[in-house]
Amino acid sequence: MSSCCHPFRFATPDGSTCPLVIFGLFAVVLYTDAAAQARNAFGHELLDEATEVELALSAAPVPVARGASVWVLRSNGFERVREGTNGFHCLIQRANDVKIVAPTCFDAEASRTIMAAQLYQADLWSEGKSAEQVNTAVAAAYRNGTLRPPMRGAVGYMMSSAQFLGDGIGNWYPHMMIYAPYVNEEDVGANLTDPKNPVHMLNPGRPDARIVVVVPEFVNPGELVGSNPTGR
């Protein structure tokens, strides 16, 4: 498996594309039936808000999710529906060309950088831009400083048992991502092709490079017991 092998494409400053680190475990049939007829401008099924919030928050350990901001996908892009208290931001990542449901929670620095690029991509897709136009625009935004890689260590969680990557991609594990711009596999001893190595590297040498570390257990949607996940 190469270090660029999954279908959520992320533009880099040189104009090429490399996928975001998204791995799935579990089909989301239970969550898609109710939203089968509601889609945004770039073809993604829109979940009802309560379901989307619950799924987004399941990306992180409960103590993190409890204080996180939450974003949901609307017809014209992502919208924040809950203001958090701990600097984390949670949403469900999608792809513009395949069916993906990938809950992710970013820490403050990853939210300002990695998530910002994803929100920008979503806005462009909602405007009907092609993949090539989106990649060009994001690459230009990195060059002119509108977007930037993390300036310090940054973290993203993908621990939801409801992760789904699409047909034929296969299952993976709950994991966290440590964003390390421009770091290579050799720098951290990562090896994506060795199943016995718990440390993997995605997008090595790029501004959105990340170290992927498998964690022991999934988080199930709804584990935020005793809270009001919508904040309303």
ZIRA-V770184 format. One record per backbone hydrogen bond with DSSP energy under -0.5 kcal/mol. CO is the residue of the C=O (numbers start at 0). NH is the residue of the N-H. Records with the same first field share a line. If there is no record, write none. Layout:
BEGIN
CO=NH / NH
END
This chain:
BEGIN
2=202
6=8
7=19
9=17
11=14
15=11
17=9
19=21
23=171
27=30 / 31
28=31 / 32
31=34
32=35
34=37 / 45
36=38
37=45
39=42
43=39
44=46
47=51
48=52
49=53
50=54
51=55
52=56
53=57
54=57
55=58
56=59
58=158
60=63 / 64
61=65
63=66
64=67
66=84 / 85
68=89
69=80 / 81
71=73 / 78
73=76
74=40
76=73
78=71
81=69 / 83
87=68
88=105
89=70
90=92 / 103
92=101
97=94 / 99
100=163
101=92
103=90
104=156
105=88
106=110
107=111
108=112
109=114
110=115
112=116
113=117
114=118
115=119
116=120
117=121
118=122
119=123
120=124
121=125
122=126
123=126 / 128
124=127
129=133
130=134
131=135
132=136
133=137
134=138
135=139
136=140
137=141
138=142
139=143
140=145 / 146
141=144
153=178
154=106
155=176
156=104
157=174
158=218
159=162
162=24 / 25
163=100
165=168 / 169
169=23
173=214
174=157
175=212
176=155 / 178
177=210
178=153
179=182
182=204
183=186 / 187
184=187 / 188 / 189
190=193
192=194
193=196
195=197
197=199 / 213
198=190
199=211
201=209
202=205
205=181 / 208
208=179
209=201 / 211
210=177 / 212
211=199 / 213
212=175
218=160
219=222
222=224
223=226
226=228
227=230
END
